[in-house]
Amino acid sequence: MTTRNPSDVTPEDGEFDREKLTREEVEHYLRKHRDFFVHYPGLIETLAIPHETGEAVSLVERQVTILRDKVRELEKKLDRFIATAGENEKASRRLHNLALKVMSINGFDESLAGICEQLHAEFPGTFVRIRLLDALPATLVPDCAAMEASLRGSGLVQELFSDRHQGVAFLNETQIDAVFKPGPGGQTVHSAASVVLKNSRHLGVMFLGSADACRYQSGIGTLFLECLGEIVSTKLQQFASG
């Protein structure tokens, strides 16, 4: 006797109408095709199947529930990993574009203006502030200036310049207020990061801000910011005195 795969059954068999399938018809079908889940074992994981043991929850039912929860959690983690990978790829391409465009610019003021312009173009909504040390020339480029003495002596900058630091730090509300002012249209910065600019020596600090409170916050990866700092530092090192 030949056993048919359940997927081979058609409405012409008179067993059910695919457009008007009732619970009774499903029950009838499964009783008649008891090997259905042999062909579709993965479907079992998605079904809510009680295991009657009175008021107590059976070990089998409990194990199935735990495994099902683990599968859901793994699926969520996989989705997050895929999303993060996509964002990292986009950031990498933007950094590459920024590096290509900035490296071809001549002149100190032109370089600073180009850096800010490219950051705004590649990362819309970003607020940029660049504060420079005496090793670099004075500039009139908007949002770029010599570092104020108060900022130079602050714990934030001192920590950034220390040997034990990786060169990236996230700002608290007080520090944000000290570095940024409300942007166009009254926009304010709700999260910000600082990136040390250095090559053979310290050149300054670049501050990046966002109206999104979650954009720059402690606990996120800093590799992107470190790479950005290296690109800008390499360009500005060309204009350092001494």
Residue frames as a rotation matrix with the C-alpha (Angstrom) as fourth column:
MET 1
0.578 0.816 0.000 0.00
0.816 -0.578 0.000 0.00
0.000 0.000 -1.000 0.00
THR 2
-0.347 -0.719 0.602 1.39
0.710 -0.621 -0.333 3.43
0.613 0.312 0.726 -0.96
THR 3
0.166 0.333 -0.928 1.40
0.883 -0.469 -0.010 6.17
-0.439 -0.818 -0.372 1.67
ARG 4
0.322 0.007 0.947 0.78
0.688 -0.688 -0.229 9.63
0.650 0.725 -0.226 0.28
ASN 5
-0.794 -0.556 -0.244 2.50
0.596 -0.638 -0.487 12.72
0.115 -0.533 0.838 1.58
PRO 6
-0.043 0.841 -0.539 -0.11
0.768 -0.317 -0.556 15.01
-0.639 -0.438 -0.633 3.21
SER 7
-0.377 -0.149 -0.914 0.99
-0.234 -0.940 0.250 17.80
-0.896 0.308 0.320 0.86
ASP 8
-1.000 -0.016 -0.005 -0.23
-0.010 0.317 0.948 15.66
-0.014 0.948 -0.317 -2.05
VAL 9
-0.390 0.921 -0.026 -3.82
0.835 0.341 -0.433 15.74
-0.389 -0.191 -0.901 -0.83
THR 10
-0.968 0.099 0.229 -6.04
0.051 -0.819 0.571 18.05
0.244 0.565 0.788 -2.87
PRO 11
-0.569 0.815 0.106 -9.56
-0.672 -0.387 -0.631 19.44
-0.473 -0.431 0.768 -2.41
GLU 12
-0.127 0.539 -0.833 -10.72
-0.848 0.376 0.373 16.94
0.514 0.754 0.409 -5.02
ASP 13
-0.833 -0.221 -0.508 -10.20
0.029 0.898 -0.439 14.22
0.553 -0.381 -0.741 -2.41
GLY 14
0.147 0.988 0.055 -13.33
0.072 -0.066 0.995 15.56
0.986 -0.143 -0.081 -0.75
GLU 15
-0.157 -0.262 -0.952 -11.61
0.908 0.342 -0.244 15.90
0.389 -0.902 0.184 2.61
PHE 16
0.067 0.203 -0.977 -11.76
0.674 -0.731 -0.106 19.65
-0.735 -0.652 -0.186 2.99
ASP 17
0.681 0.145 0.718 -12.13
0.627 -0.623 -0.469 22.93
0.379 0.769 -0.515 1.22
ARG 18
-0.313 -0.927 -0.206 -8.93
0.917 -0.238 -0.321 24.98
0.248 -0.289 0.925 1.61
GLU 19
-0.593 0.108 0.798 -10.93
0.043 -0.985 0.165 28.22
0.804 0.133 0.579 1.59
LYS 20
0.210 0.757 0.619 -13.40
-0.772 -0.261 0.580 27.14
0.601 -0.599 0.529 4.33
LEU 21
-0.310 -0.451 -0.837 -11.44
0.129 0.852 -0.507 24.88
0.942 -0.265 -0.206 6.63
THR 22
0.589 0.562 0.581 -13.05
-0.547 -0.253 0.798 24.15
0.595 -0.788 0.159 10.03
ARG 23
-0.210 -0.644 0.735 -11.53
-0.975 0.190 -0.112 22.75
-0.068 -0.741 -0.668 13.20
GLU 24
0.440 0.464 0.769 -13.53
-0.439 0.858 -0.266 19.57
-0.783 -0.221 0.581 12.75
GLU 25
0.978 -0.086 -0.191 -12.12
-0.150 0.353 -0.923 19.08
0.147 0.931 0.333 9.28
VAL 26
0.114 -0.985 0.131 -8.57
-0.826 -0.168 -0.539 19.60
0.553 -0.047 -0.832 10.59
GLU 27
-0.121 -0.094 0.988 -9.22
-0.833 0.552 -0.049 17.00
-0.540 -0.829 -0.145 13.29
HIS 28
0.795 0.495 0.351 -10.65
-0.210 0.767 -0.607 14.60
-0.569 0.408 0.714 10.73
TYR 29
0.768 -0.552 -0.326 -7.68
-0.402 -0.018 -0.916 15.10
0.499 0.834 -0.235 8.44
LEU 30
-0.150 -0.892 0.425 -5.08
-0.937 -0.008 -0.348 14.55
0.314 -0.451 -0.835 11.19
ARG 31
0.143 0.266 0.953 -6.85
-0.640 0.759 -0.116 11.42
-0.755 -0.594 0.278 12.41
LYS 32
0.945 0.282 0.169 -6.78
-0.046 0.621 -0.783 10.03
-0.325 0.732 0.599 8.90
HIS 33
0.574 -0.817 0.058 -3.16
0.103 0.001 -0.995 11.07
0.813 0.577 0.085 8.26
ARG 34
0.983 -0.101 -0.157 -1.45
0.161 0.038 0.986 10.17
-0.093 -0.994 0.054 11.49
ASP 35
0.185 -0.978 0.093 2.01
0.938 0.204 0.280 10.52
-0.293 0.035 0.956 9.94
PHE 36
0.804 0.220 0.552 1.47
0.452 -0.829 -0.329 14.22
0.385 0.515 -0.766 9.14
PHE 37
0.880 -0.453 0.141 3.98
-0.450 -0.705 0.549 15.51
-0.149 -0.547 -0.824 11.72
VAL 38
0.384 -0.773 0.504 6.55
0.501 0.633 0.590 12.99
-0.776 0.026 0.631 10.53
HIS 39
0.178 -0.245 0.953 6.66
0.961 -0.164 -0.221 14.97
0.211 0.956 0.206 7.30
TYR 40
0.222 -0.037 0.974 6.45
0.078 -0.995 -0.055 18.38
0.972 0.088 -0.218 9.05
PRO 41
0.123 -0.205 -0.971 8.30
0.924 0.380 0.037 18.01
0.361 -0.902 0.237 12.40
GLY 42
-0.838 -0.527 0.139 9.15
0.456 -0.818 -0.350 21.70
0.298 -0.229 0.927 12.57
LEU 43
-0.214 0.854 0.474 5.45
-0.148 -0.508 0.848 22.54
0.965 0.112 0.235 12.92
ILE 44
0.314 0.332 -0.889 5.36
0.728 0.518 0.450 20.90
0.610 -0.789 -0.079 16.34
GLU 45
-0.606 -0.664 -0.438 7.55
0.791 -0.443 -0.423 23.70
0.087 -0.602 0.793 17.78
THR 46
-0.904 0.252 0.344 4.90
-0.175 -0.955 0.240 26.30
0.389 0.157 0.908 16.94
LEU 47
-0.042 0.959 -0.279 1.91
0.045 0.281 0.959 24.42
0.998 0.027 -0.054 18.35
ALA 48
-0.481 0.030 0.876 0.43
-0.850 -0.258 -0.459 24.87
0.212 -0.966 0.149 21.83
ILE 49
-0.005 0.407 -0.913 -0.13
-0.175 0.899 0.402 21.26
0.985 0.162 0.067 22.88
PRO 50
0.205 0.120 0.971 -1.34
-0.959 -0.176 0.224 20.68
0.198 -0.977 0.079 26.47
HIS 51
-0.460 -0.329 -0.824 -0.21
-0.107 0.942 -0.317 17.64
0.881 -0.058 -0.469 28.40
GLU 52
0.397 0.792 0.463 -2.93
-0.551 -0.198 0.811 16.83
0.734 -0.577 0.358 30.91
THR 53
-0.453 -0.505 -0.734 -1.64
0.366 0.646 -0.670 15.90
0.813 -0.572 -0.108 34.38
GLY 54
0.272 0.598 -0.754 -4.28
0.958 -0.096 0.270 17.41
0.089 -0.796 -0.599 36.61
GLU 55
0.979 0.110 -0.170 -3.33
0.145 -0.967 0.211 20.73
-0.141 -0.231 -0.963 38.20
ALA 56
0.244 -0.965 -0.096 0.40
0.073 -0.081 0.994 20.04
-0.967 -0.249 0.050 37.89
VAL 57
0.651 -0.179 -0.737 2.44
-0.747 -0.324 -0.581 20.93
-0.135 0.929 -0.345 34.81
SER 58
0.924 -0.282 0.256 4.08
0.290 0.957 0.008 17.86
-0.247 0.067 0.967 33.35
LEU 59
0.097 -0.980 -0.171 7.84
0.144 -0.157 0.977 17.70
-0.985 -0.120 0.126 32.84
VAL 60
-0.326 -0.181 0.928 7.34
0.900 0.242 0.363 17.24
-0.290 0.953 0.085 29.10
GLU 61
0.609 0.649 0.457 5.12
0.747 -0.662 -0.055 20.29
0.267 0.374 -0.888 28.82
ARG 62
0.815 -0.352 -0.461 7.55
0.064 -0.736 0.674 22.34
-0.576 -0.578 -0.577 30.90
GLN 63
-0.194 -0.945 0.262 10.51
0.406 0.165 0.899 21.29
-0.893 0.281 0.351 28.76
VAL 64
-0.080 0.255 0.964 8.66
0.995 -0.036 0.092 22.12
0.058 0.966 -0.251 25.57
THR 65
0.887 0.462 -0.003 7.77
0.459 -0.879 0.130 25.56
0.058 -0.116 -0.992 26.94
ILE 66
0.479 -0.792 -0.380 11.37
0.035 -0.415 0.909 26.26
-0.877 -0.448 -0.171 27.94
LEU 67
-0.393 -0.644 0.656 12.71
0.660 0.300 0.689 25.14
-0.641 0.704 0.307 24.56
ARG 68
0.267 0.585 0.766 10.13
0.938 -0.339 -0.068 27.22
0.219 0.737 -0.640 22.73
ASP 69
0.942 0.045 -0.333 11.07
0.177 -0.910 0.376 30.31
-0.286 -0.413 -0.864 24.77
LYS 70
0.064 -0.996 -0.059 14.74
0.175 -0.047 0.983 29.71
-0.982 -0.073 0.171 24.03
VAL 71
-0.266 -0.091 0.960 14.02
0.940 0.196 0.279 29.48
-0.214 0.976 0.033 20.31
ARG 72
0.719 0.603 0.345 12.13
0.656 -0.753 -0.051 32.79
0.229 0.263 -0.937 20.41
GLU 73
0.760 -0.489 -0.428 14.97
-0.018 -0.674 0.738 34.47
-0.649 -0.553 -0.521 22.31
LEU 74
-0.248 -0.881 0.403 17.56
0.457 0.260 0.850 33.15
-0.854 0.395 0.338 19.85
GLU 75
0.064 0.359 0.931 15.46
0.993 -0.118 -0.023 34.42
0.102 0.926 -0.364 16.95
LYS 76
0.954 0.286 -0.092 15.33
0.299 -0.937 0.181 37.89
-0.034 -0.200 -0.979 18.56
LYS 77
0.355 -0.903 -0.241 19.11
0.001 -0.258 0.966 37.89
-0.935 -0.343 -0.090 19.08
LEU 78
-0.303 -0.437 0.847 19.68
0.807 0.355 0.472 36.84
-0.507 0.826 0.245 15.49
ASP 79
0.542 0.581 0.607 17.46
0.802 -0.574 -0.168 39.69
0.251 0.577 -0.777 14.29
ARG 80
0.908 -0.243 -0.340 19.47
-0.021 -0.839 0.544 42.14
-0.418 -0.487 -0.767 16.42
PHE 81
-0.022 -0.977 0.211 22.78
0.277 0.196 0.941 40.80
-0.961 0.079 0.267 15.10
ILE 82
-0.108 0.051 0.993 21.58
0.988 0.115 0.101 41.14
-0.109 0.992 -0.063 11.52
ALA 83
0.848 0.474 0.237 20.39
0.491 -0.871 -0.015 44.71
0.200 0.129 -0.971 12.14
THR 84
0.673 -0.665 -0.324 23.69
-0.080 -0.501 0.862 45.64
-0.736 -0.554 -0.391 13.83
ALA 85
-0.202 -0.761 0.617 25.70
0.623 0.386 0.680 44.14
-0.756 0.521 0.396 10.99
GLY 86
0.266 0.400 0.877 23.71
0.942 -0.300 -0.149 46.20
0.203 0.866 -0.457 8.52
GLU 87
0.992 0.105 -0.072 24.29
0.122 -0.945 0.303 49.41
-0.036 -0.309 -0.950 10.48
ASN 88
0.333 -0.941 -0.053 28.01
0.076 -0.029 0.997 48.65
-0.940 -0.336 0.062 10.80
GLU 89
-0.158 -0.352 0.923 28.28
0.917 0.294 0.269 48.12
-0.366 0.889 0.276 7.07
LYS 90
0.659 0.472 0.586 26.60
0.657 -0.740 -0.142 51.46
0.366 0.479 -0.798 6.39
ALA 91
0.903 -0.356 -0.238 28.88
-0.090 -0.701 0.708 53.25
-0.419 -0.618 -0.665 8.87
SER 92
0.053 -0.933 0.357 31.94
0.442 0.342 0.829 51.66
-0.896 0.114 0.430 7.28
ARG 93
0.035 0.026 0.999 30.94
0.996 -0.082 -0.032 52.87
0.081 0.996 -0.029 3.84
ARG 94
0.903 0.351 0.247 30.30
0.328 -0.936 0.132 56.37
0.277 -0.038 -0.960 5.13
LEU 95
0.615 -0.761 -0.204 33.69
-0.018 -0.273 0.962 56.49
-0.788 -0.588 -0.182 6.82
HIS 96
-0.139 -0.659 0.739 35.29
0.789 0.377 0.485 55.34
-0.598 0.650 0.468 3.59
ASN 97
0.388 0.370 0.844 33.52
0.836 -0.527 -0.152 58.09
0.389 0.765 -0.514 1.63
LEU 98
0.993 -0.005 -0.120 34.50
0.060 -0.848 0.527 60.70
-0.104 -0.530 -0.842 4.20
ALA 99
0.294 -0.955 0.031 38.16
0.250 0.109 0.962 59.65
-0.923 -0.275 0.271 4.12
LEU 100
-0.108 -0.320 0.941 38.34
0.972 0.167 0.168 59.77
-0.211 0.932 0.293 0.32
LYS 101
0.573 0.437 0.693 36.79
0.635 -0.772 -0.039 63.23
0.518 0.462 -0.720 0.12
VAL 102
0.971 -0.189 -0.147 38.69
-0.018 -0.671 0.741 64.80
-0.239 -0.717 -0.655 3.02
MET 103
0.271 -0.946 0.178 42.13
0.514 0.299 0.804 63.50
-0.814 -0.127 0.567 2.03
SER 104
-0.046 -0.271 0.961 41.94
0.994 -0.112 0.016 65.29
0.104 0.956 0.275 -1.31
ILE 105
0.880 0.428 0.207 41.34
0.398 -0.901 0.171 68.75
0.259 -0.068 -0.963 0.25
ASN 106
-0.245 -0.964 0.104 44.19
0.782 -0.259 -0.566 71.28
0.573 -0.057 0.818 0.47
GLY 107
-0.409 0.005 0.912 44.49
-0.246 -0.964 -0.105 74.02
0.879 -0.268 0.396 3.10
PHE 108
-0.970 -0.048 -0.236 43.81
0.208 0.330 -0.921 74.03
0.122 -0.943 -0.311 6.84
ASP 109
-0.584 0.805 -0.101 40.53
-0.538 -0.478 -0.694 75.96
-0.608 -0.351 0.713 6.92
GLU 110
-0.121 0.517 -0.847 39.36
-0.936 0.223 0.271 74.13
0.329 0.826 0.457 3.82
SER 111
-0.663 -0.196 -0.723 40.11
-0.052 0.975 -0.217 70.81
0.747 -0.106 -0.656 5.52
LEU 112
-0.937 0.341 -0.072 38.19
0.083 0.018 -0.996 71.71
-0.339 -0.940 -0.045 8.68
ALA 113
-0.300 0.863 -0.406 35.24
-0.831 -0.445 -0.333 72.96
-0.469 0.237 0.851 6.65
GLY 114
-0.235 0.158 -0.959 35.36
-0.742 0.608 0.282 69.80
0.627 0.778 -0.026 4.53
ILE 115
-0.925 -0.132 -0.356 35.43
0.117 0.794 -0.596 67.54
0.361 -0.593 -0.719 7.58
CYS 116
-0.710 0.701 -0.069 32.36
-0.160 -0.256 -0.953 69.23
-0.686 -0.666 0.294 9.08
GLU 117
-0.175 0.649 -0.740 30.56
-0.968 -0.252 0.007 69.25
-0.182 0.718 0.672 5.73
GLN 118
-0.441 -0.062 -0.895 31.19
-0.489 0.854 0.181 65.56
0.753 0.517 -0.407 5.11
LEU 119
-0.984 0.116 -0.134 30.15
0.175 0.519 -0.837 64.60
-0.028 -0.847 -0.531 8.64
HIS 120
-0.432 0.874 -0.223 26.86
-0.484 -0.433 -0.761 66.44
-0.761 -0.221 0.610 8.15
ALA 121
-0.100 0.374 -0.922 26.39
-0.985 0.093 0.144 64.85
0.139 0.923 0.359 4.72
GLU 122
-0.531 -0.209 -0.821 27.26
-0.288 0.956 -0.057 61.27
0.797 0.206 -0.568 5.67
PHE 123
-0.638 0.308 -0.706 25.62
0.741 0.496 -0.453 61.37
0.211 -0.812 -0.544 9.13
PRO 124
-0.296 0.595 0.748 22.57
0.087 -0.762 0.641 63.66
0.951 0.255 0.174 8.90
GLY 125
0.736 0.671 0.086 21.48
0.047 -0.177 0.983 65.31
0.675 -0.720 -0.162 12.13
THR 126
0.296 -0.717 -0.632 24.98
0.940 0.338 0.056 65.28
0.173 -0.610 0.773 13.63
PHE 127
0.984 -0.094 0.151 26.20
-0.128 -0.966 0.227 68.33
0.124 -0.242 -0.962 15.54
VAL 128
0.413 -0.907 -0.081 29.95
0.801 0.404 -0.443 68.86
0.435 0.118 0.893 15.21
ARG 129
0.942 -0.288 0.170 32.29
-0.333 -0.860 0.388 70.88
0.034 -0.422 -0.906 17.41
ILE 130
0.504 -0.850 -0.151 36.07
0.701 0.505 -0.504 70.75
0.505 0.149 0.850 16.93
ARG 131
0.964 -0.248 0.097 38.35
-0.253 -0.741 0.622 72.29
-0.082 -0.624 -0.777 19.56
LEU 132
0.662 -0.749 -0.032 42.01
0.351 0.348 -0.869 72.61
0.662 0.564 0.494 18.68
LEU 133
0.621 -0.562 -0.546 45.23
0.597 -0.113 0.794 72.93
-0.508 -0.819 0.266 20.65
ASP 134
0.569 -0.399 -0.719 48.03
-0.339 -0.910 0.236 75.43
-0.749 0.109 -0.653 19.98
ALA 135
-0.380 -0.779 0.498 49.90
0.165 0.473 0.865 73.07
-0.910 0.411 -0.052 17.67
LEU 136
-0.207 0.400 0.893 47.37
0.972 0.186 0.142 73.87
-0.109 0.898 -0.427 14.95
PRO 137
-0.899 -0.178 0.400 46.71
0.286 -0.931 0.227 77.27
0.332 0.319 0.888 13.29
ALA 138
-0.612 0.736 -0.290 43.87
-0.086 -0.426 -0.901 79.56
-0.786 -0.526 0.324 14.30
THR 139
-0.840 0.388 0.381 40.70
0.511 0.325 0.796 79.22
0.185 0.863 -0.471 12.29
LEU 140
-0.740 0.661 -0.127 37.43
-0.576 -0.720 -0.386 81.04
-0.347 -0.212 0.914 11.60
VAL 141
-0.703 0.491 -0.514 35.60
-0.118 0.633 0.765 77.98
0.701 0.599 -0.387 10.33
PRO 142
0.057 0.816 0.575 32.17
-0.878 -0.233 0.418 77.75
0.475 -0.529 0.703 12.03
ASP 143
0.915 0.393 0.093 32.00
-0.370 0.723 0.584 75.27
0.163 -0.568 0.806 14.93
CYS 144
0.473 -0.842 -0.259 35.82
0.777 0.537 -0.329 75.01
0.416 -0.045 0.908 14.96
ALA 145
0.719 -0.228 0.656 37.96
-0.363 -0.929 0.075 77.04
0.592 -0.292 -0.751 17.35
ALA 146
-0.463 -0.887 -0.011 40.88
-0.323 0.181 -0.929 77.01
0.825 -0.426 -0.370 19.76
MET 147
0.057 0.474 -0.879 40.14
0.642 0.657 0.396 75.00
0.765 -0.586 -0.267 22.87
GLU 148
0.523 0.226 0.822 39.04
-0.381 -0.801 0.462 77.12
0.763 -0.555 -0.332 25.81
ALA 149
-0.534 -0.805 0.258 41.22
-0.560 0.109 -0.821 76.98
0.633 -0.583 -0.509 28.91
SER 150
-0.158 0.560 0.813 38.30
-0.931 0.190 -0.312 75.77
-0.329 -0.806 0.491 31.01
LEU 151
0.849 0.468 -0.244 37.69
-0.527 0.772 -0.355 72.89
0.023 0.430 0.902 28.62
ARG 152
0.202 -0.874 -0.442 41.40
-0.386 0.344 -0.856 72.11
0.900 0.343 -0.268 28.38
GLY 153
-0.719 -0.537 0.441 41.59
-0.571 0.094 -0.815 71.72
0.397 -0.838 -0.374 32.15
SER 154
0.260 0.916 0.306 38.35
-0.960 0.210 0.186 69.80
0.106 -0.342 0.934 32.52
GLY 155
-0.168 -0.267 0.949 38.29
-0.544 0.828 0.137 66.25
-0.822 -0.493 -0.285 33.77
LEU 156
0.784 0.540 0.306 36.74
-0.026 0.521 -0.853 65.12
-0.620 0.661 0.423 30.48
VAL 157
0.819 -0.509 -0.265 39.63
-0.418 -0.212 -0.883 66.32
0.394 0.834 -0.387 28.32
GLN 158
-0.040 -0.875 0.483 42.28
-0.999 0.052 0.011 65.30
-0.034 -0.482 -0.875 30.83
GLU 159
0.142 0.184 0.973 40.85
-0.324 0.937 -0.129 61.80
-0.935 -0.297 0.193 30.87
LEU 160
0.970 0.242 0.039 40.75
-0.025 0.258 -0.966 61.70
-0.243 0.936 0.256 27.06
PHE 161
0.581 -0.806 -0.116 44.41
-0.628 -0.352 -0.694 62.71
0.518 0.476 -0.710 26.89
SER 162
0.237 -0.504 0.831 45.54
-0.832 0.336 0.441 60.20
-0.502 -0.796 -0.340 29.50
ASP 163
-0.596 -0.608 -0.524 47.50
-0.790 0.559 0.251 57.12
0.140 0.564 -0.814 28.40
ARG 164
-0.884 0.258 0.391 45.00
0.031 0.865 -0.500 54.77
-0.467 -0.430 -0.773 30.04
HIS 165
0.056 0.970 -0.236 42.12
-0.244 -0.215 -0.946 56.05
-0.968 0.110 0.224 27.93
GLN 166
-0.148 -0.031 0.989 41.05
0.760 0.636 0.134 54.77
-0.633 0.771 -0.071 24.50
GLY 167
-0.946 -0.314 -0.073 40.37
0.212 -0.777 0.592 58.27
-0.243 0.545 0.802 23.20
VAL 168
-0.473 0.864 0.171 36.55
0.036 -0.175 0.984 58.16
0.881 0.471 0.051 23.19
ALA 169
-0.902 0.249 -0.352 34.21
0.375 0.050 -0.926 59.33
-0.213 -0.967 -0.138 25.96
PHE 170
-0.181 0.924 0.338 30.49
0.714 -0.113 0.691 60.01
0.676 0.366 -0.639 26.23
LEU 171
-0.830 -0.165 0.532 29.28
-0.096 -0.899 -0.427 63.30
0.549 -0.406 0.731 27.68
ASN 172
-0.458 0.718 -0.524 26.88
0.866 0.226 -0.446 63.79
-0.201 -0.658 -0.726 30.56
GLU 173
0.504 0.797 0.332 24.24
0.849 -0.528 -0.022 66.54
0.157 0.293 -0.943 30.58
THR 174
0.696 -0.295 -0.655 26.52
0.167 -0.821 0.547 69.12
-0.699 -0.490 -0.522 32.21
GLN 175
-0.393 -0.914 0.098 29.30
0.248 -0.003 0.969 68.47
-0.885 0.405 0.228 29.71
ILE 176
-0.220 0.413 0.884 26.86
0.975 0.109 0.191 68.64
-0.018 0.904 -0.427 26.80
ASP 177
0.805 0.575 -0.142 25.65
0.584 -0.812 0.022 72.04
-0.103 -0.101 -0.990 27.96
ALA 178
0.375 -0.753 -0.540 29.25
0.026 -0.574 0.818 73.25
-0.927 -0.321 -0.196 28.19
VAL 179
-0.634 -0.694 0.342 30.13
0.296 0.190 0.936 72.20
-0.714 0.695 0.084 24.63
PHE 180
-0.653 0.459 0.602 26.92
0.705 0.078 0.705 72.58
0.277 0.885 -0.374 22.61
LYS 181
-0.753 0.556 -0.352 24.35
-0.310 -0.771 -0.556 75.31
-0.580 -0.310 0.753 22.22
PRO 182
0.190 0.901 0.390 20.85
0.127 0.371 -0.920 74.87
-0.974 0.224 -0.044 20.78
GLY 183
-0.719 -0.479 0.503 21.04
0.495 0.154 0.855 74.12
-0.487 0.864 0.126 17.07
PRO 184
-0.924 0.374 -0.076 19.00
-0.311 -0.624 0.717 75.54
0.221 0.686 0.693 14.18
GLY 185
-0.151 0.967 -0.207 15.29
-0.243 0.167 0.956 75.64
0.958 0.195 0.209 14.87
GLY 186
0.226 0.222 0.948 15.85
-0.940 -0.206 0.272 75.33
0.256 -0.953 0.163 18.60
GLN 187
0.722 -0.012 -0.692 17.14
-0.004 1.000 -0.021 71.78
0.692 0.018 0.722 18.39
THR 188
0.409 -0.594 0.693 19.18
-0.911 -0.232 0.340 70.70
-0.041 -0.771 -0.636 21.38
VAL 189
-0.244 -0.622 -0.744 21.74
-0.512 0.734 -0.446 67.97
0.824 0.272 -0.498 21.88
HIS 190
0.645 0.561 0.519 20.59
-0.745 0.310 0.590 65.10
0.170 -0.767 0.618 24.08
SER 191
0.793 -0.512 0.331 23.55
0.287 0.793 0.538 62.75
-0.537 -0.331 0.775 23.63
ALA 192
0.784 -0.587 -0.204 27.16
-0.571 -0.550 -0.610 63.36
0.246 0.594 -0.766 22.64
ALA 193
0.769 -0.639 0.016 30.56
0.601 0.733 0.319 61.75
-0.215 -0.235 0.948 22.34
SER 194
0.699 -0.648 -0.303 34.07
-0.631 -0.758 0.165 63.18
-0.336 0.076 -0.939 22.40
VAL 195
0.859 -0.457 0.230 36.93
0.512 0.769 -0.383 61.86
-0.002 0.447 0.895 20.27
VAL 196
0.406 -0.792 -0.456 40.55
0.006 -0.497 0.868 62.77
-0.914 -0.355 -0.197 20.92
LEU 197
0.980 -0.197 0.026 42.50
0.008 -0.095 -0.995 64.05
0.198 0.976 -0.091 17.90
LYS 198
0.438 -0.886 0.152 46.12
-0.575 -0.145 0.806 62.98
-0.692 -0.440 -0.573 18.00
ASN 199
0.843 -0.343 -0.415 48.87
-0.177 0.551 -0.816 61.53
0.508 0.761 0.403 15.91
SER 200
-0.107 -0.917 -0.384 52.39
0.517 0.278 -0.809 61.90
0.849 -0.285 0.444 17.22
ARG 201
-0.967 -0.110 -0.230 50.91
0.254 -0.477 -0.841 64.37
-0.017 -0.872 0.489 19.75
HIS 202
-0.162 0.964 -0.213 47.57
0.819 0.011 -0.574 65.74
-0.551 -0.267 -0.791 20.91
LEU 203
-0.844 -0.088 0.529 45.90
0.457 -0.635 0.623 68.05
0.281 0.767 0.576 18.41
GLY 204
-0.682 0.667 0.300 42.50
-0.704 -0.710 -0.024 68.64
0.197 -0.228 0.954 19.97
VAL 205
-0.751 0.545 0.372 39.09
0.209 0.731 -0.650 67.07
-0.626 -0.411 -0.663 20.54
MET 206
-0.790 0.597 -0.136 36.14
-0.323 -0.218 0.921 66.51
0.521 0.772 0.366 18.22
PHE 207
-0.730 0.637 0.247 32.67
-0.154 0.198 -0.968 66.49
-0.666 -0.744 -0.047 19.76
LEU 208
-0.827 0.534 -0.174 29.72
-0.065 0.216 0.974 64.83
0.558 0.817 -0.144 18.04
GLY 209
-0.792 0.592 0.147 26.18
-0.261 -0.111 -0.959 65.44
-0.551 -0.798 0.243 19.24
SER 210
-0.792 0.609 -0.039 22.67
0.249 0.381 0.890 64.27
0.557 0.695 -0.454 18.40
ALA 211
-0.397 0.765 0.507 19.11
-0.849 -0.516 0.115 65.21
0.349 -0.385 0.854 19.28
ASP 212
0.486 0.491 -0.723 18.54
-0.247 0.870 0.426 61.48
0.838 -0.029 0.544 19.74
ALA 213
0.462 -0.265 0.846 19.17
-0.887 -0.149 0.437 60.61
0.010 -0.953 -0.304 23.38
CYS 214
0.756 -0.128 0.642 20.16
-0.070 0.959 0.274 57.06
-0.651 -0.252 0.716 22.42
ARG 215
0.917 -0.379 -0.124 22.59
-0.128 0.016 -0.992 57.92
0.378 0.925 -0.034 19.60
TYR 216
-0.141 -0.990 -0.015 25.66
-0.145 0.036 -0.989 58.40
0.979 -0.138 -0.149 21.79
GLN 217
0.647 0.358 0.674 25.58
-0.707 -0.050 0.705 56.69
0.286 -0.932 0.221 25.15
SER 218
-0.336 -0.820 0.463 27.85
-0.933 0.356 -0.046 54.69
-0.128 -0.448 -0.885 27.38
GLY 219
-0.031 0.266 0.963 27.86
-0.266 0.927 -0.265 51.01
-0.964 -0.264 0.042 26.56
ILE 220
0.944 0.329 -0.017 27.72
-0.096 0.226 -0.969 51.23
-0.315 0.917 0.245 22.77
GLY 221
0.435 -0.814 0.385 30.67
0.864 0.498 0.075 50.23
-0.253 0.300 0.920 20.62
THR 222
0.606 -0.289 -0.741 33.38
-0.088 -0.950 0.299 52.84
-0.790 -0.116 -0.602 20.07
LEU 223
-0.142 -0.734 0.664 35.23
0.674 0.420 0.608 51.35
-0.725 0.534 0.435 17.09
PHE 224
0.385 0.371 0.845 33.46
0.892 -0.383 -0.239 53.64
0.235 0.846 -0.479 14.62
LEU 225
1.000 0.026 -0.009 34.36
0.028 -0.947 0.321 56.74
0.000 -0.321 -0.947 16.66
GLU 226
0.348 -0.937 0.041 37.97
0.081 0.074 0.994 55.62
-0.934 -0.342 0.102 17.03
CYS 227
-0.136 -0.361 0.923 38.30
0.922 0.294 0.251 55.14
-0.362 0.885 0.293 13.26
LEU 228
0.699 0.452 0.554 36.72
0.621 -0.768 -0.157 58.53
0.355 0.454 -0.817 12.62
GLY 229
0.881 -0.409 -0.239 39.18
-0.106 -0.662 0.742 60.14
-0.461 -0.628 -0.626 15.04
GLU 230
0.015 -0.923 0.385 42.12
0.448 0.351 0.822 58.54
-0.894 0.160 0.419 13.23
ILE 231
0.138 0.107 0.985 40.92
0.987 -0.102 -0.128 59.84
0.087 0.989 -0.120 9.85
VAL 232
0.910 0.266 0.317 40.51
0.246 -0.964 0.100 63.41
0.333 -0.013 -0.943 11.09
SER 233
0.706 -0.696 -0.133 43.76
-0.034 -0.221 0.975 63.30
-0.707 -0.684 -0.180 13.07
THR 234
-0.015 -0.724 0.690 45.75
0.793 0.412 0.448 62.09
-0.609 0.554 0.568 10.06
LYS 235
0.364 0.224 0.904 44.43
0.820 -0.538 -0.197 64.99
0.442 0.813 -0.379 7.99
LEU 236
0.973 0.092 0.210 45.05
-0.007 -0.903 0.429 67.68
0.229 -0.419 -0.879 10.61
GLN 237
0.559 -0.827 -0.059 48.54
0.456 0.247 0.855 66.39
-0.693 -0.505 0.516 11.43
GLN 238
0.163 -0.488 0.858 49.65
0.970 -0.080 -0.230 67.82
0.180 0.869 0.460 8.08
PHE 239
0.372 0.100 0.923 49.13
0.221 -0.975 0.016 71.34
0.902 0.198 -0.384 9.43
ALA 240
0.908 -0.058 -0.416 50.66
0.416 -0.006 0.909 70.89
-0.055 -0.998 0.018 12.90
SER 241
0.638 -0.713 0.292 53.62
-0.511 -0.675 -0.532 73.13
0.577 0.191 -0.795 13.75
GLY 242
0.202 -0.689 0.696 56.92
-0.953 0.026 0.302 71.97
-0.226 -0.725 -0.651 15.20
